[in-house]
Amino acid sequence: MVAIVPKKDAPGVDFCGVDKYYYIVRSDMNCYMRSTNFNEGLDLNVYSIHQSCRGGDHYLAHEDDLFYIIKGSNYRRVSNMNTDSGAVVYSLHPNCQGGDHYLSAFGKFYIIFQSKGTYRRVKNMNTDEDAVEYSLHPNCKNGLYYWGVKGYYYYVKPHDEWGVQYYRCTNFNTNEDGEAFSFHGDVVSFMPGGLAITKGPAYGTWECIKTISNDSNSTIQWNKKITRKVGYTREKMTSVEKNWNVSMSYTYSAGDLTAAFAKQQFSMSASYGGTNVDTESENWNEATEMEESISVSLEAHKKMFVWQYKLGFGDKDVLFCRSMKFADDPSPPTEIPLPPSK
């Protein structure tokens, strides 16, 4: 079963929330999503994230609609991650450093130390004011991501037989008022690894696009043109972005956002539904038919197979690669023609 990439393996990715909105920050993709309801997939707006707000180790939002971006031993507080409005930088108190997750709820800040099974609650992360530590309830220990709003904590659980879910409670120590919700598919697609869950795991395969036969008793020279498709089948991915209201034209042109997500999904390991290949140098323009002149010398009663490499999700081809291979073996080639992802 493929899985959502956890925060520890997804630099620049985080969840946060204020009273009315929930956010998924994809600093790795230079954007973030805002929603009023992850379960129903309501009001899904995607915005560019300002350059000064990118590359954070952690992201959290406070009830007064302020956002905190933690980098190392400092944090940047802004009122808008799209514009970097009202930016102020503070140092993070030593006792508040090194957390696995950060969130804000009930007017306080919470720092989760998963390896220790504890969380620290403070009024101010710069001064460590009113600090108290508690143990995490067993049900709250293995969250992939955590966030809070005024009156609740939330955490994303690992993908199981019920899909990708998040839990809500009012006390991490007792898991009081614990309740589970499923993520809407349009929200899952925005998460790292989410495309493999909503569209199916990524695959890479060789397709035989032409078979050349010589049934005569002598060697022949075969000179003809073959037609093949090269590029990105944008229409296969439009459903992903259908319910996203994308407001980030200066970062991505229309339709390019899902292409960027597809590139990243292909680069992931198989455990997260990827193929572990780098497709950056491939043709990501709209797929078109291309003619190529082929000249081969074929011995008597022999066959030649022309193979092309392609990538896709589930059972839908998404990217037709430039790589071709000529072989006399009817079995597909075994090598992967793309470089491994970094």
ABEGO torsion letter per residue (X at the ends): XBBBBBAAABBGBBBBBBAABBBBBBAAAGBBBBBABAAAGBGBBBBBBBAAABGBABBBBBAAGBBBBBBEABBBBBABAAAGBGBBBBBBBAAABGBABBBBBGGBBBBBBAAAGBBBBBABAAAGBGBBBBBBBAAAAABABBBBBAABBBBBBBBBAAEBBBBBBABAAAGBGBBBBBBBAAAAAABBGAAAAAAEBBBBBBBBABBBBBABABBBBBBBBBBBBBEBBAAAAAAAAAABBBBBAAABBBGAAAAAAAAAAAABBAAAGBAGBBAAABBABBBBBBBBBBBBBBBBGBBBBBBBBBBBBEABBABBBABBBBBABABBBABBABBBBX
